[in-house]
Amino acid sequence: EGTSVEVTAGEKTVTVPLSGGSILGTDKTVWNDLMPMLTTPGTVTFAAAGKALTVEVSSAVTANCIQQ
């Protein structure tokens, strides 16, 4: 719900655009900031429309999703 979601991991927060409830990778800088937050072990919180969801990334994900 909404047009963006705030993603927080550790002390870093990025605001990512949404479309139809899906994160968009249209902004290369935001996307490249987001990927390490989602692939590194730790707590990640997604907040949008007054609601928050926290997930635990239990192990590193080896994927190259960085935009060039």
C-alpha positions as CSV (number, residue, x, y, z in Angstrom):
1,E,0.0,0.0,0.0
2,G,1.4,3.4,-0.9
3,T,4.0,4.7,-3.3
4,S,7.1,4.0,-1.3
5,V,8.5,1.8,1.5
6,E,11.2,2.7,4.0
7,V,13.7,-0.1,4.5
8,T,15.9,-0.1,7.6
9,A,18.8,-2.3,8.4
10,G,21.2,-1.4,11.2
11,E,21.5,2.4,11.1
12,K,20.8,2.7,7.4
13,T,17.4,3.6,6.0
14,V,16.5,3.9,2.3
15,T,13.1,4.9,0.8
16,V,12.3,2.7,-2.2
17,P,9.5,3.4,-4.7
18,L,6.6,0.9,-4.9
19,S,4.2,0.0,-7.7
20,G,1.4,-2.5,-7.1
21,G,3.1,-3.5,-3.8
22,S,6.4,-4.4,-5.5
23,I,9.7,-2.7,-5.0
24,L,10.9,-0.9,-8.1
25,G,14.5,-0.9,-9.2
26,T,14.2,2.2,-11.3
27,D,16.7,4.3,-9.3
28,K,20.1,2.7,-9.6
29,T,21.5,4.4,-6.5
30,V,18.6,3.4,-4.2
31,W,18.6,-0.1,-5.6
32,N,22.4,-0.5,-5.1
33,D,22.0,0.8,-1.5
34,L,19.1,-1.7,-0.9
35,M,20.7,-4.9,-2.1
36,P,23.4,-5.2,0.6
37,M,20.7,-4.5,3.2
38,L,18.7,-7.5,2.0
39,T,21.6,-9.9,1.5
40,T,23.6,-9.4,4.7
41,P,22.6,-11.2,7.9
42,G,20.7,-9.0,10.3
43,T,17.3,-7.5,10.9
44,V,15.5,-5.6,8.1
45,T,12.4,-3.6,8.7
46,F,10.0,-2.6,5.9
47,A,7.6,0.3,6.8
48,A,4.8,1.7,4.7
49,A,1.3,3.1,5.2
50,G,1.7,3.2,8.9
51,K,2.6,-0.5,9.2
52,A,5.9,-2.2,9.7
53,L,7.2,-5.7,9.0
54,T,10.5,-6.9,10.4
55,V,12.4,-9.9,9.0
56,E,15.6,-11.6,10.0
57,V,18.2,-12.4,7.3
58,S,19.9,-15.4,8.9
59,S,22.7,-16.0,6.4
60,A,24.4,-14.1,3.6
61,V,22.9,-14.4,0.2
62,T,25.4,-14.6,-2.6
63,A,23.8,-12.8,-5.6
64,N,25.0,-10.0,-7.8
65,C,21.9,-7.8,-8.1
66,I,23.9,-4.5,-8.3
67,Q,22.9,-2.3,-11.2
68,Q,25.7,-1.0,-13.3
